[in-house]
Amino acid sequence: MNLLQIWWLAIRPRTLPAAASGVVMGSALAWRDGSFQLLPALAALLVALLLQIGSNVANDVFDFERGADTAERQGPLRVTQAGLLTPAQVKRGMWIIFGLAAFCGLYLAALRGWTVIWIGVAAIVSAIAYTGGPFPLGYYGLGDLFVFIFFGLAAVAGTYYVQVGSVSAAAWWMSVPIGLIITAILVVNNLRDLENDRAAGKHTLAVRIGSQATKIEYVLLIAIAYLLLPVLLVMNLIPAMTMLTWVSLPLAFKSTRTVLAQTGRPLNAALAGTGQTALAYSLLFFLGILLS
């Protein structure tokens, strides 16, 4: 493989739909409130994608250095573990990616002030600290919580904020289902790697609670994400047409069946499927907003 192909593996493009879903949701709600702005929305999308890529690259090198990535790994190829790039090369790439995210974030900070800067700094620090630093969050079972916060609450509410200048109740509420579905992606990942992580001393939540409870966690995250919609409809926070989001249920069911029935490498299909579910959920919600 040439260098471009190797870096394409490192960024793990299959994870990017999930990163986009929070921005799509926040933009849909900004559109509904008559405050959609294309340039801030695109900048927020670029920042979200770069943060996801940076997180992927950071995990690649730090998991290798901590011994969590071995030849027995069931997930997609990790370039550091495979010897395709050195740890120093991957770390340089990581800092370049996070630097680009920060540079794009300066435009959003110019629009909305220091709040955006603090959110951006916290997101970058958390992405690195997931597997790196003196207290790697993922190794202490805190990954699920931080994914929910940054890919759910911060992504949706933050996208809405940079366009509108405030955060509505609907934006806060709709950040919850997106956060839950994207957290479910991590749950699949940790379920697949449960035995390897346990052997490496990586105490993810899946390692702590076991395989069966992790599967239940996945089902609950997906179920709540969909069942919350009619509740918000009754609360008059979202229009009726946004129930189009339920059209994505077959995708969710397919991934759920895989999670409940499979172990190891076959769970990679559920990993990609859950990411597709998150993006489909947001796009269909946006379509419902437009039709309203």
Secondary structure as GFF3:
##gff-version 3
##sequence-region A 1 292
A	DSSP	alpha_helix	3	11	.	.	.	ID=ss1
A	DSSP	three_ten_helix	13	15	.	.	.	ID=ss2
A	DSSP	alpha_helix	16	32	.	.	.	ID=ss3
A	DSSP	alpha_helix	38	65	.	.	.	ID=ss4
A	DSSP	alpha_helix	87	112	.	.	.	ID=ss5
A	DSSP	alpha_helix	114	129	.	.	.	ID=ss6
A	DSSP	three_ten_helix	137	140	.	.	.	ID=ss7
A	DSSP	alpha_helix	143	148	.	.	.	ID=ss8
A	DSSP	pi_helix	149	153	.	.	.	ID=ss9
A	DSSP	alpha_helix	154	164	.	.	.	ID=ss10
A	DSSP	alpha_helix	169	192	.	.	.	ID=ss11
A	DSSP	alpha_helix	194	200	.	.	.	ID=ss12
A	DSSP	alpha_helix	205	209	.	.	.	ID=ss13
A	DSSP	alpha_helix	211	234	.	.	.	ID=ss14
A	DSSP	three_ten_helix	240	248	.	.	.	ID=ss15
A	DSSP	alpha_helix	249	261	.	.	.	ID=ss16
A	DSSP	alpha_helix	267	291	.	.	.	ID=ss17
###
